[in-house]
Amino acid sequence: MRKPDTSLFCLLRDTLARTARLMVGVPDYEAYVAHRRQVHPGDPVMTYEEFFRERQASRYGENGGKISRCC
């Protein structure tokens, strides 16, 4: 994990990168980990691989699930 940088340029760059990833369907693992540690401190945190597989399954309706997308 990168050391946080507080410069305006770096903040803008990181925000744009996060937005672009979400727009093409790449989930934000760092946001997930921060949320789990803050809101659910005693619960286990999935590894990146587990998290990615779970998000893909949720997005594309694996295991007979419903495909939830706009088109």
N, CA, C and O atoms as CSV, one atom per row, in Angstrom:
chain,resi,resn,atom,element,x,y,z
A,1,MET,N,N,0.837,-1.174,0.000
A,1,MET,CA,C,0.000,0.000,0.000
A,1,MET,C,C,0.883,1.238,0.000
A,1,MET,O,O,1.905,1.285,0.684
A,2,ARG,N,N,0.480,2.237,-0.772
A,2,ARG,CA,C,1.250,3.465,-0.893
A,2,ARG,C,C,1.098,4.351,0.336
A,2,ARG,O,O,0.071,4.322,1.014
A,3,LYS,N,N,2.131,5.136,0.614
A,3,LYS,CA,C,2.068,6.130,1.675
A,3,LYS,C,C,1.134,7.253,1.221
A,3,LYS,O,O,1.295,7.774,0.117
A,4,PRO,N,N,0.154,7.637,2.062
A,4,PRO,CA,C,-0.779,8.682,1.640
A,4,PRO,C,C,-0.074,10.011,1.375
A,4,PRO,O,O,0.785,10.434,2.150
A,5,ASP,N,N,-0.443,10.659,0.281
A,5,ASP,CA,C,0.112,11.955,-0.072
A,5,ASP,C,C,-1.024,12.969,0.010
A,5,ASP,O,O,-2.123,12.702,-0.477
A,6,THR,N,N,-0.777,14.121,0.614
A,6,THR,CA,C,-1.841,15.085,0.836
A,6,THR,C,C,-1.865,16.222,-0.175
A,6,THR,O,O,-2.694,17.124,-0.057
A,7,SER,N,N,-0.997,16.205,-1.144
A,7,SER,CA,C,-1.009,17.296,-2.120
A,7,SER,C,C,-2.298,17.240,-2.933
A,7,SER,O,O,-2.861,16.166,-3.147
A,8,LEU,N,N,-2.753,18.388,-3.376
A,8,LEU,CA,C,-3.991,18.479,-4.144
A,8,LEU,C,C,-3.910,17.654,-5.417
A,8,LEU,O,O,-4.873,16.980,-5.782
A,9,PHE,N,N,-2.769,17.702,-6.097
A,9,PHE,CA,C,-2.602,16.925,-7.322
A,9,PHE,C,C,-2.780,15.428,-7.055
A,9,PHE,O,O,-3.487,14.740,-7.792
A,10,CYS,N,N,-2.136,14.933,-6.004
A,10,CYS,CA,C,-2.218,13.504,-5.704
A,10,CYS,C,C,-3.621,13.100,-5.275
A,10,CYS,O,O,-4.085,12.010,-5.609
A,11,LEU,N,N,-4.290,13.967,-4.544
A,11,LEU,CA,C,-5.665,13.693,-4.141
A,11,LEU,C,C,-6.572,13.616,-5.367
A,11,LEU,O,O,-7.400,12.710,-5.472
A,12,LEU,N,N,-6.421,14.550,-6.282
A,12,LEU,CA,C,-7.210,14.547,-7.506
A,12,LEU,C,C,-6.902,13.315,-8.352
A,12,LEU,O,O,-7.811,12.666,-8.870
A,13,ARG,N,N,-5.621,13.000,-8.487
A,13,ARG,CA,C,-5.213,11.822,-9.256
A,13,ARG,C,C,-5.833,10.552,-8.684
A,13,ARG,O,O,-6.367,9.732,-9.432
A,14,ASP,N,N,-5.767,10.384,-7.371
A,14,ASP,CA,C,-6.315,9.190,-6.736
A,14,ASP,C,C,-7.827,9.115,-6.885
A,14,ASP,O,O,-8.381,8.037,-7.104
A,15,THR,N,N,-8.494,10.255,-6.766
A,15,THR,CA,C,-9.945,10.289,-6.914
A,15,THR,C,C,-10.353,9.930,-8.340
A,15,THR,O,O,-11.289,9.157,-8.545
A,16,LEU,N,N,-9.660,10.483,-9.312
A,16,LEU,CA,C,-9.958,10.161,-10.708
A,16,LEU,C,C,-9.678,8.694,-11.020
A,16,LEU,O,O,-10.445,8.060,-11.745
A,17,ALA,N,N,-8.607,8.159,-10.490
A,17,ALA,CA,C,-8.277,6.748,-10.718
A,17,ALA,C,C,-9.340,5.845,-10.098
A,17,ALA,O,O,-9.769,4.875,-10.723
A,18,ARG,N,N,-9.764,6.152,-8.887
A,18,ARG,CA,C,-10.798,5.368,-8.213
A,18,ARG,C,C,-12.109,5.432,-9.010
A,18,ARG,O,O,-12.777,4.413,-9.188
A,19,THR,N,N,-12.470,6.614,-9.484
A,19,THR,CA,C,-13.691,6.789,-10.263
A,19,THR,C,C,-13.623,5.990,-11.564
A,19,THR,O,O,-14.588,5.326,-11.940
A,20,ALA,N,N,-12.495,6.056,-12.240
A,20,ALA,CA,C,-12.331,5.317,-13.496
A,20,ALA,C,C,-12.435,3.815,-13.264
A,20,ALA,O,O,-13.070,3.112,-14.050
A,21,ARG,N,N,-11.820,3.314,-12.193
A,21,ARG,CA,C,-11.904,1.883,-11.884
A,21,ARG,C,C,-13.342,1.462,-11.637
A,21,ARG,O,O,-13.780,0.422,-12.128
A,22,LEU,N,N,-14.083,2.266,-10.875
A,22,LEU,CA,C,-15.476,1.929,-10.588
A,22,LEU,C,C,-16.336,1.989,-11.845
A,22,LEU,O,O,-17.274,1.205,-11.991
A,23,MET,N,N,-16.028,2.902,-12.743
A,23,MET,CA,C,-16.803,3.025,-13.980
A,23,MET,C,C,-16.655,1.795,-14.871
A,23,MET,O,O,-17.590,1.438,-15.588
A,24,VAL,N,N,-15.508,1.150,-14.836
A,24,VAL,CA,C,-15.315,-0.043,-15.667
A,24,VAL,C,C,-15.534,-1.331,-14.883
A,24,VAL,O,O,-15.296,-2.424,-15.397
A,25,GLY,N,N,-15.990,-1.201,-13.633
A,25,GLY,CA,C,-16.368,-2.374,-12.857
A,25,GLY,C,C,-15.285,-2.990,-12.004
A,25,GLY,O,O,-15.437,-4.133,-11.572
A,26,VAL,N,N,-14.200,-2.288,-11.743
A,26,VAL,CA,C,-13.150,-2.811,-10.871
A,26,VAL,C,C,-13.437,-2.315,-9.449
A,26,VAL,O,O,-13.397,-1.110,-9.204
A,27,PRO,N,N,-13.721,-3.209,-8.524
A,27,PRO,CA,C,-14.072,-2.791,-7.175
A,27,PRO,C,C,-12.893,-2.186,-6.419
A,27,PRO,O,O,-11.738,-2.467,-6.737
A,28,ASP,N,N,-13.184,-1.356,-5.421
A,28,ASP,CA,C,-12.168,-0.646,-4.640
A,28,ASP,C,C,-11.870,-1.413,-3.351
A,28,ASP,O,O,-12.567,-1.250,-2.349
A,29,TYR,N,N,-10.833,-2.250,-3.384
A,29,TYR,CA,C,-10.491,-3.087,-2.240
A,29,TYR,C,C,-10.058,-2.254,-1.037
A,29,TYR,O,O,-10.413,-2.584,0.094
A,30,GLU,N,N,-9.310,-1.199,-1.254
A,30,GLU,CA,C,-8.840,-0.374,-0.136
A,30,GLU,C,C,-10.008,0.263,0.607
A,30,GLU,O,O,-9.979,0.359,1.834
A,31,ALA,N,N,-11.038,0.699,-0.120
A,31,ALA,CA,C,-12.224,1.269,0.523
A,31,ALA,C,C,-12.963,0.193,1.319
A,31,ALA,O,O,-13.464,0.457,2.412
A,32,TYR,N,N,-13.027,-1.015,0.769
A,32,TYR,CA,C,-13.654,-2.135,1.471
A,32,TYR,C,C,-12.943,-2.432,2.788
A,32,TYR,O,O,-13.586,-2.587,3.826
A,33,VAL,N,N,-11.618,-2.511,2.741
A,33,VAL,CA,C,-10.837,-2.810,3.956
A,33,VAL,C,C,-11.023,-1.702,4.993
A,33,VAL,O,O,-11.220,-1.990,6.174
A,34,ALA,N,N,-10.962,-0.446,4.568
A,34,ALA,CA,C,-11.153,0.671,5.502
A,34,ALA,C,C,-12.534,0.613,6.141
A,34,ALA,O,O,-12.672,0.842,7.343
A,35,HIS,N,N,-13.558,0.309,5.346
A,35,HIS,CA,C,-14.918,0.203,5.871
A,35,HIS,C,C,-15.028,-0.929,6.884
A,35,HIS,O,O,-15.588,-0.749,7.965
A,36,ARG,N,N,-14.494,-2.093,6.535
A,36,ARG,CA,C,-14.582,-3.247,7.446
A,36,ARG,C,C,-13.881,-2.964,8.772
A,36,ARG,O,O,-14.394,-3.313,9.835
A,37,ARG,N,N,-12.722,-2.338,8.711
A,37,ARG,CA,C,-11.972,-2.059,9.938
A,37,ARG,C,C,-12.649,-0.994,10.795
A,37,ARG,O,O,-12.575,-1.041,12.023
A,38,GLN,N,N,-13.311,-0.034,10.147
A,38,GLN,CA,C,-13.960,1.040,10.898
A,38,GLN,C,C,-15.332,0.618,11.431
A,38,GLN,O,O,-15.647,0.881,12.592
A,39,VAL,N,N,-16.141,-0.026,10.607
A,39,VAL,CA,C,-17.516,-0.322,10.978
A,39,VAL,C,C,-17.670,-1.709,11.602
A,39,VAL,O,O,-18.535,-1.908,12.456
A,40,HIS,N,N,-16.847,-2.664,11.189
A,40,HIS,CA,C,-16.932,-4.042,11.681
A,40,HIS,C,C,-15.562,-4.501,12.180
A,40,HIS,O,O,-14.974,-5.413,11.598
A,41,PRO,N,N,-15.042,-3.885,13.248
A,41,PRO,CA,C,-13.649,-4.145,13.646
A,41,PRO,C,C,-13.344,-5.588,14.052
A,41,PRO,O,O,-12.199,-6.018,13.917
A,42,GLY,N,N,-14.308,-6.338,14.535
A,42,GLY,CA,C,-14.033,-7.705,14.969
A,42,GLY,C,C,-14.195,-8.743,13.880
A,42,GLY,O,O,-13.784,-9.890,14.054
A,43,ASP,N,N,-14.784,-8.363,12.762
A,43,ASP,CA,C,-15.061,-9.309,11.685
A,43,ASP,C,C,-13.840,-9.501,10.798
A,43,ASP,O,O,-13.018,-8.596,10.658
A,44,PRO,N,N,-13.722,-10.690,10.194
A,44,PRO,CA,C,-12.585,-10.925,9.293
A,44,PRO,C,C,-12.719,-10.120,8.004
A,44,PRO,O,O,-13.822,-9.774,7.582
A,45,VAL,N,N,-11.577,-9.829,7.390
A,45,VAL,CA,C,-11.520,-9.088,6.126
A,45,VAL,C,C,-11.092,-10.061,5.042
A,45,VAL,O,O,-10.113,-10.788,5.204
A,46,MET,N,N,-11.832,-10.074,3.928
A,46,MET,CA,C,-11.480,-10.963,2.818
A,46,MET,C,C,-10.146,-10.548,2.211
A,46,MET,O,O,-9.775,-9.374,2.237
A,47,THR,N,N,-9.441,-11.518,1.672
A,47,THR,CA,C,-8.230,-11.202,0.904
A,47,THR,C,C,-8.663,-10.519,-0.388
A,47,THR,O,O,-9.845,-10.526,-0.734
A,48,TYR,N,N,-7.703,-9.928,-1.100
A,48,TYR,CA,C,-8.043,-9.262,-2.359
A,48,TYR,C,C,-8.672,-10.252,-3.330
A,48,TYR,O,O,-9.644,-9.919,-4.008
A,49,GLU,N,N,-8.128,-11.468,-3.406
A,49,GLU,CA,C,-8.650,-12.472,-4.332
A,49,GLU,C,C,-10.083,-12.852,-3.975
A,49,GLU,O,O,-10.934,-12.945,-4.860
A,50,GLU,N,N,-10.363,-13.074,-2.685
A,50,GLU,CA,C,-11.719,-13.401,-2.246
A,50,GLU,C,C,-12.680,-12.249,-2.549
A,50,GLU,O,O,-13.791,-12.461,-3.034
A,51,PHE,N,N,-12.231,-11.032,-2.252
A,51,PHE,CA,C,-13.040,-9.850,-2.493
A,51,PHE,C,C,-13.367,-9.708,-3.984
A,51,PHE,O,O,-14.514,-9.451,-4.349
A,52,PHE,N,N,-12.362,-9.876,-4.836
A,52,PHE,CA,C,-12.563,-9.734,-6.269
A,52,PHE,C,C,-13.538,-10.780,-6.791
A,52,PHE,O,O,-14.438,-10.460,-7.567
A,53,ARG,N,N,-13.361,-12.041,-6.363
A,53,ARG,CA,C,-14.273,-13.105,-6.796
A,53,ARG,C,C,-15.700,-12.842,-6.342
A,53,ARG,O,O,-16.645,-13.058,-7.102
A,54,GLU,N,N,-15.864,-12.374,-5.098
A,54,GLU,CA,C,-17.200,-12.095,-4.563
A,54,GLU,C,C,-17.865,-10.956,-5.331
A,54,GLU,O,O,-19.057,-11.025,-5.629
A,55,ARG,N,N,-17.110,-9.915,-5.653
A,55,ARG,CA,C,-17.665,-8.777,-6.405
A,55,ARG,C,C,-18.039,-9.196,-7.821
A,55,ARG,O,O,-19.070,-8.766,-8.340
A,56,GLN,N,N,-17.207,-10.037,-8.459
A,56,GLN,CA,C,-17.522,-10.521,-9.799
A,56,GLN,C,C,-18.779,-11.387,-9.781
A,56,GLN,O,O,-19.638,-11.265,-10.655
A,57,ALA,N,N,-18.880,-12.259,-8.784
A,57,ALA,CA,C,-20.059,-13.116,-8.662
A,57,ALA,C,C,-21.310,-12.272,-8.435
A,57,ALA,O,O,-22.368,-12.560,-8.994
A,58,SER,N,N,-21.189,-11.247,-7.628
A,58,SER,CA,C,-22.323,-10.370,-7.366
A,58,SER,C,C,-22.719,-9.592,-8.618
A,58,SER,O,O,-23.906,-9.422,-8.897
A,59,ARG,N,N,-21.754,-9.135,-9.348
A,59,ARG,CA,C,-22.030,-8.320,-10.534
A,59,ARG,C,C,-22.623,-9.133,-11.679
A,59,ARG,O,O,-23.556,-8.684,-12.344
A,60,TYR,N,N,-22.088,-10.322,-11.909
A,60,TYR,CA,C,-22.494,-11.101,-13.065
A,60,TYR,C,C,-23.449,-12.242,-12.751
A,60,TYR,O,O,-23.763,-13.036,-13.639
A,61,GLY,N,N,-23.918,-12.344,-11.521
A,61,GLY,CA,C,-24.947,-13.309,-11.172
A,61,GLY,C,C,-24.509,-14.755,-11.210
A,61,GLY,O,O,-25.245,-15.610,-11.703
A,62,GLU,N,N,-23.344,-15.041,-10.707
A,62,GLU,CA,C,-22.881,-16.429,-10.631
A,62,GLU,C,C,-23.785,-17.237,-9.713
A,62,GLU,O,O,-24.498,-16.680,-8.878
A,63,ASN,N,N,-23.749,-18.548,-9.873
A,63,ASN,CA,C,-24.510,-19.473,-9.035
A,63,ASN,C,C,-26.006,-19.219,-9.103
A,63,ASN,O,O,-26.700,-19.295,-8.089
A,64,GLY,N,N,-26.502,-18.921,-10.289
A,64,GLY,CA,C,-27.940,-18.758,-10.477
A,64,GLY,C,C,-28.497,-17.437,-9.981
A,64,GLY,O,O,-29.714,-17.266,-9.914
A,65,GLY,N,N,-27.622,-16.498,-9.632
A,65,GLY,CA,C,-28.095,-15.206,-9.144
A,65,GLY,C,C,-28.607,-14.330,-10.263
A,65,GLY,O,O,-28.422,-14.629,-11.442
A,66,LYS,N,N,-29.243,-13.259,-9.886
A,66,LYS,CA,C,-29.788,-12.312,-10.856
A,66,LYS,C,C,-28.687,-11.381,-11.354
A,66,LYS,O,O,-27.884,-10.890,-10.561
A,67,ILE,N,N,-28.647,-11.143,-12.632
A,67,ILE,CA,C,-27.704,-10.183,-13.187
A,67,ILE,C,C,-28.313,-8.801,-13.009
A,67,ILE,O,O,-29.362,-8.500,-13.580
A,68,SER,N,N,-27.658,-7.967,-12.221
A,68,SER,CA,C,-28.216,-6.638,-11.961
A,68,SER,C,C,-27.353,-5.592,-12.652
A,68,SER,O,O,-26.295,-5.210,-12.154
A,69,ARG,N,N,-27.811,-5.148,-13.781
A,69,ARG,CA,C,-27.149,-4.082,-14.500
A,69,ARG,C,C,-28.192,-3.346,-15.329
A,69,ARG,O,O,-29.317,-3.825,-15.470
A,70,CYS,N,N,-27.851,-2.240,-15.854
A,70,CYS,CA,C,-28.837,-1.396,-16.526
A,70,CYS,C,C,-29.257,-1.904,-17.899
A,70,CYS,O,O,-30.360,-1.592,-18.348
A,71,CYS,N,N,-28.423,-2.667,-18.570
A,71,CYS,CA,C,-28.739,-3.060,-19.952
A,71,CYS,C,C,-28.795,-4.560,-20.109
A,71,CYS,O,O,-29.048,-5.057,-21.207
